[in-house]
Amino acid sequence: MVERLKCLILVGAGALLGSVSTISLLKLLSRRKRANRCISKVHDLTNKECSSGTGRGGFGIAVDTIVGLDLLKDEIVSEQLTRNIQFFGLESQRKVSESFVVVIGLGGVGSHAASMLLRSGVGRLLLVDFDQVSLSSLNRHAVATREDVGIPKALCLKKHFSSIFPECQVDARVQLYDASSEEEILSGQPDFVLDCIDNIDTKVRHRLKKDYGIEGGIPVVFSMEKPKVKLLPFKGPGGQEENPSDYQIIPGFRVRIIPVLGSIPAIFGQVMASYVVTQLAGFQVETEPVVNLDTDHYRILHQRLIEHEELLYGTTMQVQVDIEDVMYVVKELWHGRSARDQSPKDVGRGMWRSVNELMLVRWDQAKPASVSNLILLKFKEADEHESRTLDAIKEEEPEFFMRITSVLKRAEIEYDL
């Protein structure tokens, strides 16, 4: 009986709290509607003043003040973004809310990127795509419904975004991004531009090195996986296999439905949005490529360590790691490359080949070869490292010394050593 009474009290308390929060929210929404009506009246009055050619003073200033208000001072906005504020902190979230981001290409990747940027509180978005929502795109699009089929993707997103986060200033352009429209689209000093275009000719990345000598510095989301499904043969109206390029309205754009598992482009879009939002907030995250080595690679590195320890110290008794530990050290701490390489140059098969030039050695030769005392270096780098003292490295290369000790400290904490 006592237990039942406790349950009833808990349920009643929960219902009471729910009612209070609901009433509070309704009051806020009601207040918001009244405020919106006031803003609407100000705009109407301002438009009438301007169109009639009479005084331009007070109303113009009032509108500018309303548009320029800090979004996070609004109770509804603050509540909607409360999880972000808790994650980033108020000032960092304010940077996000004051930002301007351009998303070009609003399909399976771009729609999800734009949607999450909106939900994260980005204050201004420019959405660019010349294409329309198709029935076959509904398996991967972030917000489109059957009712949206046939309308431009940019307008589709703007329509749905207005009900998700109406405070965001959304500019939708049904426009093809190319050399002739580039300057116009990228004007306005955006904080970030997301390239979510699915035709190769329009994308800039593969020409950066060739035409401009740019070899790095532009974050790219990529996968080292091979396609799981091949393209089906392209058949024309007569049922015979034909060349798809013969049916292109715009050169370089695909003309057939490509096999796509809807969650995959969504993942890419979400990763892009996560990177942009954290950068805008000044929140430091590691954006390293996924290290995808075979177990044999880790076994080879482990064997090299054992052989090196025996050769240098005459025993393997100080080796305190197994193959799983080596996997952690190589993959999580050093990302499959030398501790002296700060930028990922080798990915995919290049990373596989680079393992042939790497080995694990002790950072501090006076301590055992443990998870928190192993660094990955190239053979020549390893020889040079073991010919120097840590004091010499600290004095001659203070930044390198601090970076390595910071990484090894992380291993010590994560392994609870």
DRENROLO-95615 format. One line per 2 residues: number of its first residue (from 0); for each residue x, z, y of C-alpha. Coordinates in nm, 4 decimals, decimal comma, padded with zeros to 6 digits. Example, Ala and Ser with C-alpha at 12.3 -4.5 7.8 and 13.67 -1.06 7.14 Angstrom:
BEGIN
0> 01,2300 00,7800 -00,4500; 01,3670 00,7140 -00,1060
! end
This chain:
BEGIN
0> 00,0000 00,0000 00,0000; 00,2866 00,0930 00,2339
2> 00,4688 -00,2327 00,1556; 00,1516 -00,4335 00,2191
4> 00,1045 -00,2556 00,5507; 00,4635 -00,3410 00,6487
6> 00,4031 -00,7062 00,5647; 00,0844 -00,7129 00,7722
8> 00,2690 -00,5535 01,0653; 00,5493 -00,8122 01,0398
10> 00,3015 -01,1000 01,0213; 00,1084 -00,9612 01,3168
12> 00,4278 -00,9161 01,5187; 00,5346 -01,2707 01,4352
14> 00,1973 -01,4077 01,5387; 00,2104 -01,2074 01,8627
16> 00,5603 -01,3352 01,9462; 00,4524 -01,6886 01,8609
18> 00,1496 -01,6575 02,0867; 00,3565 -01,5167 02,3740
20> 00,6154 -01,7938 02,3451; 00,3427 -02,0572 02,3209
22> 00,1643 -01,9219 02,6286; 00,4927 -01,9099 02,8194
24> 00,5695 -02,2678 02,7244; 00,2218 -02,3832 02,8238
26> 00,2641 -02,2139 03,1613; 00,5964 -02,3895 03,2094
28> 00,4473 -02,7229 03,1123; 00,1555 -02,6669 03,3460
30> 00,3989 -02,5830 03,6240; 00,5964 -02,8971 03,5373
32> 00,2842 -03,1154 03,5618; 00,2033 -02,9725 03,9039
34> 00,5628 -03,0334 04,0154; 00,5524 -03,3891 03,8838
36> 00,2278 -03,4542 04,0730; 00,3936 -03,3217 04,3890
38> 00,6959 -03,5471 04,3371; 00,4647 -03,8406 04,2692
40> 00,2799 -03,7721 04,5957; 00,6084 -03,7544 04,7845
42> 00,7106 -04,0909 04,6386; 00,3719 -04,2412 04,7237
44> 00,3891 -04,1127 05,0784; 00,7469 -04,2319 05,1148
46> 00,6578 -04,5776 04,9866; 00,3648 -04,5943 05,2308
48> 00,5858 -04,4839 05,5185; 00,8478 -04,7447 05,4351
50> 00,5969 -05,0231 05,3814; 00,4191 -04,9499 05,7082
52> 00,7449 -04,9335 05,8964; 00,6848 -04,5834 06,0395
54> 00,9184 -04,2816 06,0414; 01,1866 -04,2704 05,7667
56> 01,3178 -03,9175 05,8206; 01,1642 -03,6263 05,6320
58> 01,0281 -03,7943 05,3205; 01,3481 -03,9853 05,2479
60> 01,5505 -03,6647 05,2539; 01,2959 -03,4849 05,0375
62> 01,3074 -03,7535 04,7677; 01,6878 -03,7608 04,7657
64> 01,6927 -03,3846 04,7234; 01,4503 -03,3979 04,4303
66> 01,6399 -03,6741 04,2512; 01,9726 -03,4957 04,3027
68> 01,8586 -03,1594 04,1641; 02,0646 -02,9934 03,8899
70> 01,8715 -03,0775 03,5704; 01,9668 -02,7498 03,4049
72> 01,7923 -02,5473 03,6766; 01,4643 -02,6804 03,5438
74> 01,3141 -02,4311 03,2981; 01,1836 -02,6916 03,0553
76> 01,5110 -02,8867 03,0529; 01,7135 -02,5701 03,0142
78> 01,4993 -02,4616 02,7190; 01,5162 -02,8070 02,5582
80> 01,8963 -02,8080 02,5835; 01,9433 -02,4399 02,5037
82> 02,1286 -02,5114 02,1754; 02,3694 -02,7429 02,3561
84> 02,4224 -02,4842 02,6285; 02,4983 -02,2218 02,3654
86> 02,7423 -02,4591 02,1971; 02,9274 -02,5935 02,5042
88> 02,8581 -02,3324 02,7705; 02,6515 -02,3881 03,0853
90> 02,9180 -02,5560 03,3004; 03,0275 -02,7921 03,0234
92> 02,6672 -02,8921 02,9521; 02,6225 -02,9541 03,3234
94> 02,9034 -03,2123 03,3018; 02,7094 -03,3867 03,0257
96> 02,3889 -03,3819 03,2286; 02,5668 -03,5313 03,5302
98> 02,7207 -03,8169 03,3302; 02,6459 -04,1889 03,3123
100> 02,6836 -04,3741 02,9806; 02,6324 -04,7425 02,8973
102> 02,5249 -04,8451 02,5461; 02,5536 -05,2154 02,4647
104> 02,3770 -05,3225 02,1458; 02,0692 -05,1225 02,0428
106> 02,0352 -05,1896 01,6716; 02,1118 -04,9611 01,3793
108> 02,4245 -04,8177 01,5441; 02,3421 -04,8317 01,9139
110> 01,9871 -04,6955 01,8904; 02,1077 -04,3818 01,7126
112> 02,3986 -04,3375 01,9522; 02,1713 -04,3753 02,2553
114> 01,9057 -04,1480 02,1059; 02,1496 -03,8644 02,0476
116> 02,3096 -03,9076 02,3900; 01,9618 -03,8688 02,5365
118> 01,8794 -03,5660 02,3229; 02,2130 -03,4133 02,4225
120> 02,1112 -03,4204 02,7870; 02,3050 -03,7148 02,9295
122> 02,1561 -03,7609 03,2760; 02,1772 -04,1387 03,3084
124> 02,1754 -04,4158 03,0487; 02,2049 -04,7919 03,0780
126> 02,0695 -04,9631 02,7647; 02,1601 -05,3297 02,7121
128> 02,0383 -05,5689 02,4411; 01,8874 -05,9162 02,4531
130> 01,7263 -05,8936 02,1056; 01,3789 -05,7862 01,9947
132> 01,2653 -05,5320 01,7367; 01,2041 -05,7004 01,4018
134> 01,0154 -05,5693 01,1025; 01,3328 -05,5707 00,8913
136> 01,5169 -05,3570 01,1477; 01,2831 -05,0605 01,0996
138> 01,4882 -04,9373 00,8019; 01,7701 -04,8342 01,0359
140> 01,6441 -04,8189 01,3961; 01,6329 -04,4736 01,5553
142> 01,2895 -04,4821 01,7207; 01,1175 -04,8202 01,6687
144> 00,7783 -04,8325 01,4933; 00,5660 -05,1196 01,3630
146> 00,3870 -05,1286 01,6959; 00,7217 -05,2060 01,8611
148> 00,7918 -05,5152 01,6511; 00,8388 -05,8138 01,8789
150> 00,9245 -05,6235 02,1969; 01,2799 -05,6049 02,3373
152> 01,4899 -05,3256 02,1865; 01,5953 -05,2032 02,5300
154> 01,2333 -05,1590 02,6437; 01,1425 -05,0021 02,3094
156> 01,4058 -04,7326 02,3551; 01,3116 -04,6691 02,7159
158> 00,9453 -04,6230 02,6172; 01,0234 -04,3677 02,3474
160> 01,2942 -04,1959 02,5510; 01,0458 -04,1233 02,8292
162> 00,8550 -03,8915 02,5968; 01,1672 -03,7255 02,4539
164> 01,3628 -03,6450 02,7700; 01,1813 -03,7841 03,0743
166> 01,4350 -03,6310 03,3145; 01,7002 -03,8796 03,2016
168> 01,7350 -04,1827 03,4270; 01,7078 -04,4722 03,1799
170> 01,7800 -04,8281 03,2901; 01,6850 -05,0870 03,0236
172> 01,8163 -05,4410 03,0516; 01,7008 -05,7236 02,8283
174> 02,0235 -05,9115 02,8712; 02,3021 -06,0721 02,6695
176> 02,6390 -05,9121 02,7236; 02,9001 -06,1831 02,7738
178> 03,1725 -06,2842 03,0201; 02,9173 -06,3874 03,2823
180> 02,7243 -06,0570 03,2749; 03,0138 -05,8224 03,2034
182> 03,0964 -05,7294 03,5627; 02,7340 -05,6559 03,6484
184> 02,6647 -05,4488 03,3367; 02,9810 -05,2415 03,3626
186> 02,9463 -05,1724 03,7343; 02,8430 -04,8286 03,8564
188> 03,1498 -04,6467 03,7215; 03,0115 -04,5290 03,3850
190> 03,1843 -04,2354 03,2200; 03,1703 -04,4100 02,8818
192> 03,0774 -04,7522 02,7469; 02,9711 -04,7773 02,3811
194> 03,0288 -05,1118 02,2106; 02,7586 -05,1287 01,9428
196> 02,7399 -05,5095 01,9356; 02,7082 -05,6772 01,5959
198> 02,8532 -06,0187 01,6719; 03,2284 -06,0661 01,6598
200> 03,2703 -06,3162 01,9440; 03,1282 -06,0779 02,2039
202> 03,3308 -05,7740 02,0953; 03,6552 -05,7111 02,2858
204> 03,8495 -05,4819 02,0457; 04,0097 -05,7487 01,8239
206> 04,1402 -05,9371 02,1275; 04,2881 -05,6386 02,3110
208> 04,6320 -05,6648 02,1537; 04,6399 -06,0439 02,1457
210> 04,5244 -06,1137 02,5013; 04,6104 -05,7946 02,6890
212> 04,8808 -05,6194 02,4864; 04,6651 -05,3080 02,4421
214> 04,7588 -05,1485 02,1091; 04,5796 -04,8153 02,1309
216> 04,3996 -04,5595 02,3429; 04,0470 -04,6848 02,2691
218> 03,8580 -04,4645 02,0191; 03,7083 -04,6630 01,7317
220> 03,4704 -04,5537 01,4566; 03,5578 -04,7333 01,1363
222> 03,5328 -04,7112 00,7592; 03,7953 -04,7968 00,4993
224> 03,5303 -04,8540 00,2329; 03,4713 -05,1980 00,0919
226> 03,1160 -05,3415 00,1088; 02,9070 -05,2396 -00,1926
228> 02,6742 -05,5398 -00,1776; 02,7596 -05,9042 -00,1166
230> 02,5678 -06,1375 00,1119; 02,2987 -06,3447 -00,0539
232> 02,3365 -06,7249 -00,0379; 02,1889 -06,8724 00,2791
234> 01,9076 -07,1156 00,2025; 01,7405 -07,3450 00,4528
236> 01,3721 -07,4461 00,4678; 01,4189 -07,6808 00,1703
238> 01,5471 -07,4003 -00,0530; 01,8971 -07,5438 -00,0767
240> 02,2065 -07,3456 00,0187; 02,3179 -07,4395 00,3701
242> 02,5647 -07,3387 00,6414; 02,4209 -07,0469 00,8490
244> 02,6054 -07,1619 01,1632; 02,3875 -07,4743 01,1703
246> 02,0898 -07,2550 01,2569; 02,2494 -07,0412 01,5265
248> 02,0703 -07,0412 01,8595; 02,3557 -06,8433 02,0152
250> 02,7072 -06,9104 01,8762; 02,8603 -06,6161 01,6925
252> 02,5331 -06,4347 01,6210; 02,4028 -06,3876 01,2706
254> 02,0965 -06,5802 01,1596; 02,0133 -06,4063 00,8335
256> 01,9155 -06,0610 00,7170; 02,2214 -05,8652 00,6030
258> 02,1916 -05,6008 00,3262; 02,2138 -05,2632 00,5039
260> 02,1546 -04,9079 00,3827; 01,9860 -04,7667 00,6920
262> 02,1696 -04,4340 00,6939; 02,5138 -04,5964 00,7243
264> 02,4838 -04,7510 01,0738; 02,3031 -04,4330 01,1808
266> 02,6090 -04,2299 01,0787; 02,8331 -04,4543 01,2882
268> 02,6050 -04,4163 01,5900; 02,5902 -04,0393 01,5508
270> 02,9697 -04,0165 01,5290; 03,0044 -04,2225 01,8473
272> 02,7539 -04,0035 02,0307; 02,9231 -03,6843 01,9090
274> 03,2590 -03,8041 02,0350; 03,1217 -03,9050 02,3759
276> 02,9253 -03,5836 02,4307; 03,2145 -03,3567 02,3336
278> 03,4489 -03,5541 02,5592; 03,2074 -03,5325 02,8508
280> 03,1778 -03,1581 02,7968; 03,5549 -03,1165 02,7776
282> 03,5176 -02,9795 02,4250; 03,8307 -03,0474 02,2210
284> 03,7754 -03,1931 01,8751; 04,0081 -03,3736 01,6371
286> 03,9227 -03,7398 01,5906; 04,1514 -03,8310 01,3051
288> 04,0934 -04,1109 01,0536; 03,9767 -04,0001 00,7117
290> 04,2725 -03,9768 00,4749; 04,1656 -04,1461 00,1542
292> 04,4580 -04,1175 -00,0865; 04,4446 -04,1201 -00,4646
294> 04,5190 -03,8101 -00,6705; 04,8362 -03,9851 -00,7874
296> 04,9669 -03,9847 -00,4295; 04,9293 -03,6080 -00,4034
298> 05,0860 -03,5666 -00,7474; 05,3851 -03,7747 -00,6393
300> 05,4301 -03,5687 -00,3219; 05,4083 -03,2483 -00,5231
302> 05,6683 -03,3756 -00,7701; 05,8967 -03,4805 -00,4848
304> 05,8745 -03,1307 -00,3397; 05,9683 -02,9734 -00,6727
306> 06,2643 -03,2080 -00,7221; 06,3837 -03,1545 -00,3661
308> 06,3595 -02,7768 -00,3973; 06,5624 -02,7824 -00,7176
310> 06,8235 -03,0123 -00,5641; 06,8571 -02,8140 -00,2389
312> 06,8054 -02,4560 -00,3563; 06,8845 -02,4783 -00,7262
314> 06,5412 -02,3484 -00,8288; 06,1705 -02,4184 -00,7982
316> 06,0715 -02,0513 -00,7944; 05,9953 -02,0655 -00,4211
318> 05,7390 -02,3465 -00,4567; 05,4061 -02,1703 -00,4011
320> 05,1721 -02,4710 -00,3937; 04,9920 -02,6736 -00,6590
322> 04,8458 -03,0258 -00,6304; 04,5248 -02,9017 -00,4657
324> 04,7303 -02,7163 -00,2049; 04,9360 -03,0297 -00,1445
326> 04,6114 -03,2202 -00,0924; 04,5093 -02,9714 00,1776
328> 04,8497 -02,9801 00,3492; 04,8748 -03,3606 00,3472
330> 04,5123 -03,4406 00,4220; 04,3955 -03,1613 00,6526
332> 04,7131 -03,0541 00,8304; 04,9151 -03,3741 00,8671
334> 04,6476 -03,6417 00,8156; 04,8566 -03,8439 00,5713
336> 05,1416 -03,9172 00,8111; 05,4658 -03,7679 00,9381
338> 05,4342 -03,4540 01,1490; 05,6340 -03,6428 01,4118
340> 05,3753 -03,9212 01,4390; 05,1058 -03,8142 01,6858
342> 04,9055 -04,1385 01,6804; 04,7480 -04,2949 01,3680
344> 04,9255 -04,6286 01,3246; 04,8829 -04,6732 00,9500
346> 04,5305 -04,6706 00,8045; 04,3794 -04,8058 00,4850
348> 04,6396 -04,9692 00,2623; 04,9015 -04,9154 00,5307
350> 04,8566 -04,5411 00,4836; 04,8969 -04,5806 00,1090
352> 05,2261 -04,7641 00,1600; 05,3498 -04,5076 00,4123
354> 05,3245 -04,2315 00,1501; 05,6197 -04,3947 -00,0252
356> 05,8363 -04,2884 00,2714; 05,7095 -03,9306 00,3030
358> 05,7967 -03,5940 00,1528; 05,7082 -03,2290 00,1983
360> 05,9819 -02,9917 00,3176; 05,9966 -02,6362 00,4426
362> 05,9509 -02,5804 00,8149; 06,1415 -02,2523 00,8014
364> 06,4090 -02,2717 00,5316; 06,4240 -01,8927 00,5102
366> 06,0631 -01,8771 00,3872; 05,9078 -02,0037 00,0597
368> 05,7506 -02,3487 00,0280; 05,3935 -02,2293 00,0931
370> 05,0863 -02,3881 00,2490; 05,1748 -02,2367 00,5878
372> 05,5422 -02,3439 00,5727; 05,5331 -02,7096 00,4663
374> 05,5522 -03,0152 00,6899; 05,5230 -03,3820 00,5999
376> 05,8157 -03,5951 00,7163; 05,9810 -03,9274 00,6462
378> 06,2940 -03,9113 00,4318; 06,5387 -03,9507 00,7239
380> 06,3378 -03,7067 00,9351; 06,3494 -03,4530 00,6524
382> 06,7300 -03,4785 00,6295; 06,7615 -03,4335 01,0062
384> 06,5183 -03,1415 01,0069; 06,7099 -02,9543 00,7377
386> 07,0357 -03,0008 00,9271; 06,8996 -02,8082 01,2279
388> 06,7865 -02,4526 01,2896; 06,4413 -02,3595 01,4166
390> 06,6017 -02,2052 01,7243; 06,7649 -02,5399 01,8046
392> 06,4345 -02,7249 01,7592; 06,2558 -02,4713 01,9788
394> 06,5128 -02,5124 02,2546; 06,5539 -02,8913 02,2350
396> 06,1927 -02,9891 02,1503; 05,9643 -02,7100 02,2751
398> 05,6445 -02,9199 02,2636; 05,7089 -03,0356 01,9066
400> 05,7945 -02,6785 01,8046; 05,4716 -02,5409 01,9542
402> 05,2588 -02,8146 01,7975; 05,3988 -02,7576 01,4482
404> 05,3753 -02,3779 01,4648; 05,0157 -02,4101 01,5874
406> 04,9202 -02,6283 01,2882; 05,0924 -02,3964 01,0421
408> 04,9230 -02,0968 01,2022; 04,5901 -02,2675 01,1366
410> 04,6855 -02,3022 00,7674; 04,7748 -01,9364 00,7570
412> 04,4366 -01,8377 00,8967; 04,2361 -02,0751 00,6785
414> 04,4187 -01,9636 00,3628; 04,3994 -01,5980 00,4718
416> 04,7743 -01,5535 00,4194
! end
